[in-house]
């Protein structure tokens, strides 16, 4: 069974940085849309960023200019560099992969709480003020 495994979460103070990683265990995702979404306690899921097979990226307005999504196809790994973290960034962060749906559609699916093809188990990010 395919697994996406996130790592890199932790606790930081506001203004700090974290780098999340998402490693795929089986499939090669170079042709897939990859993305990150998050969910804070008591809140709806929120799309954070996506990157397609051509390397084009999209970001939620709330993280634009602070977060950077990237991938290393040779390592089958997705990354999310998070800078200038704010307490409102506190959430469980999940990576996901979809063979077809990307960017705006990916964000819409997340907002509608509909499942992306493959989703990881999440890594917790906590930002203190």
C-alpha positions as CSV (number, residue, x, y, z in Angstrom):
1,X,0.0,0.0,0.0
2,X,1.3,3.4,-1.0
3,X,2.3,5.7,1.8
4,X,3.2,9.3,2.0
5,X,5.2,10.0,5.2
6,X,5.6,13.5,6.5
7,X,8.3,14.7,8.8
8,X,9.9,17.9,10.0
9,X,7.1,19.3,12.2
10,X,7.7,20.7,15.6
11,X,7.3,23.6,17.9
12,X,8.8,27.0,17.1
13,X,8.4,30.6,18.2
14,X,6.7,33.1,16.0
15,X,9.1,34.3,13.3
16,X,10.9,31.0,13.1
17,X,11.2,28.5,10.3
18,X,10.5,24.8,9.7
19,X,11.0,22.6,6.7
20,X,8.5,19.8,6.2
21,X,9.3,16.8,4.0
22,X,7.0,14.2,2.5
23,X,8.5,10.9,1.3
24,X,6.7,8.5,-1.0
25,X,7.3,4.8,-0.3
26,X,6.3,3.2,-3.6
27,X,5.1,5.2,-6.5
28,X,7.0,7.8,-8.5
29,X,5.2,11.0,-8.3
30,X,7.1,13.1,-10.9
31,X,4.0,13.2,-13.1
32,X,1.5,13.9,-10.2
33,X,0.3,17.0,-8.7
34,X,1.7,17.3,-5.1
35,X,0.5,19.5,-2.4
36,X,0.2,20.4,1.2
37,X,-2.9,21.1,3.2
38,X,-3.4,21.8,6.9
39,X,-6.1,21.5,9.6
40,X,-6.1,23.3,12.9
41,X,-8.2,22.0,15.8
42,X,-11.9,22.9,15.4
43,X,-11.3,24.3,11.9
44,X,-11.8,23.2,8.3
45,X,-9.1,21.8,6.2
46,X,-7.2,24.5,4.2
47,X,-5.1,24.1,1.1
48,X,-1.6,25.5,1.6
49,X,0.4,24.9,-1.6
50,X,0.6,22.8,-4.7
51,X,3.2,22.0,-7.3
52,X,2.5,20.2,-10.6
53,X,4.7,18.0,-12.8
54,X,6.1,21.1,-14.6
55,X,7.1,22.7,-11.4
56,X,4.4,25.4,-11.4
57,X,3.2,26.3,-8.0
58,X,0.2,27.9,-6.3
59,X,-0.1,29.1,-2.7
60,X,-2.9,30.1,-0.4
61,X,-3.0,33.8,0.2
62,X,-2.3,33.3,3.9
63,X,1.1,31.8,3.2
64,X,2.1,33.6,0.0
65,X,5.6,35.0,0.3
66,X,6.4,33.0,3.5
67,X,6.1,29.4,2.4
68,X,7.8,27.6,-0.5
69,X,6.8,24.3,-2.0
70,X,9.4,22.2,-3.9
71,X,10.1,18.7,-4.8
72,X,13.0,16.4,-5.6
73,X,11.8,13.9,-8.2
74,X,15.0,11.8,-7.9
75,X,14.3,11.4,-4.2
76,X,10.5,11.1,-4.6
77,X,10.2,13.7,-1.9
78,X,8.1,16.9,-1.5
79,X,9.1,19.8,0.7
80,X,7.5,22.8,2.3
81,X,9.8,25.5,3.6
82,X,8.0,27.7,6.1
83,X,9.5,31.0,7.1
84,X,8.2,33.8,9.2
85,X,5.8,31.5,11.0
86,X,2.8,32.9,12.8
87,X,0.7,31.4,15.6
88,X,-2.2,31.0,13.2
89,X,0.0,28.6,11.2
90,X,-0.4,26.1,14.0
91,X,-2.0,23.0,12.5
92,X,-1.5,19.4,11.4
93,X,0.1,19.5,8.0
94,X,-0.6,16.8,5.4
95,X,1.0,16.1,2.1
96,X,-1.1,14.7,-0.8
97,X,-0.7,13.5,-4.3
98,X,-3.2,13.4,-7.2
99,X,-2.7,12.0,-10.7
100,X,-5.0,14.6,-12.3
101,X,-6.4,17.3,-10.1
102,X,-4.1,20.2,-9.2
103,X,-3.9,23.8,-8.1
104,X,-7.4,25.4,-7.9
105,X,-9.2,22.0,-8.1
106,X,-6.9,20.6,-5.4
107,X,-7.7,23.6,-3.1
108,X,-11.4,23.1,-3.8
109,X,-11.3,19.4,-3.0
110,X,-9.5,20.2,0.3
111,X,-12.0,22.9,1.2
112,X,-14.9,20.5,0.5
113,X,-13.3,17.9,2.7
114,X,-13.0,15.5,-0.2
115,X,-10.2,13.1,-0.4
116,X,-7.2,13.6,-2.6
117,X,-5.9,10.4,-4.3
118,X,-3.1,9.8,-1.7
119,X,-2.8,11.5,1.7
120,X,-0.2,11.2,4.4
121,X,-0.9,10.9,8.1
122,X,0.3,14.4,9.0
123,X,3.0,16.2,11.0
124,X,2.2,18.7,13.7
125,X,3.4,22.3,13.5
126,X,3.0,24.5,16.6
127,X,3.9,28.2,16.6
128,X,4.0,30.0,19.9
129,X,3.7,33.8,20.2
